Amino acid sequence: MKMNRVEKWMVNRSSSTRNGMKLTAKLLSYTNLGESRQFLDIGCGQGRITRFLATEYDACVTGIDIDEDEIKKAIAENTSDRVTFSIQDAKKLPFEDRTQDIVLCFGVLHHLPDWRRVVGEIGRITKVGGYFVSAELVYPVWLTQIDERSSFKFGLYNLDVYALARMLQDEGFVTVYKSEKKRKLWREHEAVYQKKYDKAWSRV
Ligand SMILES: C[S@@+](CC[C@H](N)C(=O)[O-])C[C@H]1O[C@@H](n2cnc3c(N)ncnc32)[C@H](O)[C@@H]1O
């Protein structure tokens, strides 16, 4: 779902961008990057982290987002031919199976009641040996219920991070790094998963 005006303002502040870049660098330090560097940034917004990935990691990066206004701004600010942006729904990604080395998804799954479909797509498009890099906010159910009834919805859902880890395991991923910080109203959940097996193998 698209962000409301307040969340857009919060996400696009320069301090949020700086923190996002720091977090990206920290989480990518848990990966072992080979020569092939095809990255995907799911829910890229205006694409600042997408462009950071391309310059800092010498990667070809695609940023996708469902919000056409955010993608228009991302395209307008882009000067690199190694970065492409397109309007896509994360639940149906236009990539062939096992084509991405790093799939990054920050702050998207907790906005989607059907996040499992996104995770299924991440499992399908990540190469064996590739990584899924995730950062999400986990809201308590009472807060998601208030948001649901509010006329100014943020679209918050209570993401079950244990179910997320189990589903990724089914998709052939193992957890390389995980951290959870408790804030006053939510938890910050960050993780790096590596796809070790093809989905079918993990179920043997
Ligand atoms: C909280 S923002 C995070 C933006 C960026 N990843 C960051 O960390 O700064 C969530 C983004 O996910 C996008 N989004 C939400 N649902 C989506 C979907 N189904 N497919 C693609 N993008 C989606 C929103 O439009 C928004 O840009």
The ligand as a Tripos MOL2 file, in Angstrom:
@<TRIPOS>MOLECULE
LIG
   27    29     1     0     0
SMALL
NO_CHARGES

@<TRIPOS>ATOM
      1 C1          8.1940    2.8460    4.7740 C.3       1 LIG1
      2 S1          8.5130    3.0460    3.0630 S.3       1 LIG1
      3 C2         10.2130    2.5010    2.9670 C.3       1 LIG1
      4 C3         10.9510    3.1070    1.8040 C.3       1 LIG1
      5 C4         12.4310    2.6700    1.6850 C.3       1 LIG1
      6 N1         12.5470    1.2350    1.5560 N.3       1 LIG1
      7 C5         13.2310    3.1560    2.8670 C.2       1 LIG1
      8 O1         13.6360    2.3470    3.7150 O.co2     1 LIG1
      9 O2         13.4490    4.3670    2.9380 O.co2     1 LIG1
     10 C6          7.6490    1.6700    2.3240 C.3       1 LIG1
     11 C7          7.6810    1.6730    0.8050 C.3       1 LIG1
     12 O3          7.0950    0.4710    0.3390 O.3       1 LIG1
     13 C8          6.2930    0.7460   -0.7790 C.3       1 LIG1
     14 N2          5.3000   -0.3310   -0.9580 N.ar      1 LIG1
     15 C9          4.2300   -0.6210   -0.1850 C.ar      1 LIG1
     16 N3          3.5550   -1.6750   -0.6800 N.ar      1 LIG1
     17 C10         4.2350   -2.0790   -1.7830 C.ar      1 LIG1
     18 C11         4.0440   -3.1290   -2.7190 C.ar      1 LIG1
     19 N4          3.0250   -3.9820   -2.6320 N.pl3     1 LIG1
     20 N5          4.9350   -3.2600   -3.7320 N.ar      1 LIG1
     21 C12         5.9850   -2.3920   -3.8490 C.ar      1 LIG1
     22 N6          6.2250   -1.3830   -2.9850 N.ar      1 LIG1
     23 C13         5.3530   -1.2280   -1.9680 C.ar      1 LIG1
     24 C14         5.6570    2.1070   -0.4440 C.3       1 LIG1
     25 O4          5.1560    2.7700   -1.5830 O.3       1 LIG1
     26 C15         6.8480    2.8080    0.1960 C.3       1 LIG1
     27 O5          7.6300    3.5230   -0.7480 O.3       1 LIG1
@<TRIPOS>BOND
     1     1     2 1
     2     2     3 1
     3     2    10 1
     4     3     4 1
     5     4     5 1
     6     5     6 1
     7     5     7 1
     8     7     8 2
     9     7     9 1
    10    10    11 1
    11    11    12 1
    12    11    26 1
    13    12    13 1
    14    13    14 1
    15    13    24 1
    16    14    15 ar
    17    14    23 ar
    18    15    16 ar
    19    16    17 ar
    20    17    18 ar
    21    17    23 ar
    22    18    19 1
    23    18    20 ar
    24    20    21 ar
    25    21    22 ar
    26    22    23 ar
    27    24    25 1
    28    24    26 1
    29    26    27 1
@<TRIPOS>SUBSTRUCTURE
     1 LIG1         1 GROUP 0 **** ****
